[in-house]
């Protein structure tokens, strides 16, 4: 039995198709939906990790009518228990070169180290794949990879070594101790802790003196600067910036990003706003 861990529903789709087509990959896909590269990691006394992360994403969502539940930890513990019951079972983590995946690797390793030699890594960082036209590209996410190419990638799977457990295992403890708002990928498995306003300057750079859709500003930041946090997080940052007087919002901020607008305060440029 193979438990295939992957971050995000979109990345899971080609992986699931590949598993259905390739018998040697048979197993269960475990989709991690939390984005550990943003938000707090240190839980309060009496609080579980899932409660911490659920509370964070509830605030980010900005809509109290929809309850946000993060249960990645509970599902990880279920897999770990199943691996104790079945000594032949293994866990594979499919890691793309983005902060959410690299953070998930260190989080998984922290818990999977209790199953030595049975935690495998499939790391596609810097590796070429073929797209639908047969052209070579270097994907940043498994969501862009064809199922047949995912099948080829299975040959990359290798057990995480004891030395890696020792060295990489310190990374998660370091990230938890630093407990900043953002973690960026710096190449390989290296992460750097950043303040939660790390991408605010980029967002302000796309704001003008005229109201425009928040979705437009956020999409520009993601497309032109490759901001990897996801649009929901950036929408939350716009609301935080508005509370600090850095931007003005109009519309219903509890709804979708297309339902509210953003602009700079009158007679203040983005550059001046940041310097104040």
Secondary structure, 3 states (H helix, E strand, C coil): CEEEEEECHHHHHHHHHHHHHCHHHCEEEEEECCCCCECCCCCCCCCCHHHHHHHHHHHHHCCCCCCCCCCHHHHHHHHHHHHHHCCCCEEEEEECCCHHHHHHHHHHHHHHCCCCCCEEEEECCCCCEECCCCCEECCCCHHHCCHHHHHHHHHHCEECCHHHHHHHHHHHHHHHHHCCCEEEECCCCCEEEECCCCCHHHHHHCCCCCCEEHHHHHHHHHHHHCCCCCHHHHHHHHHHHHHCCCEEEEECCCCCHHHEEEEECCCCCHHHHHHC
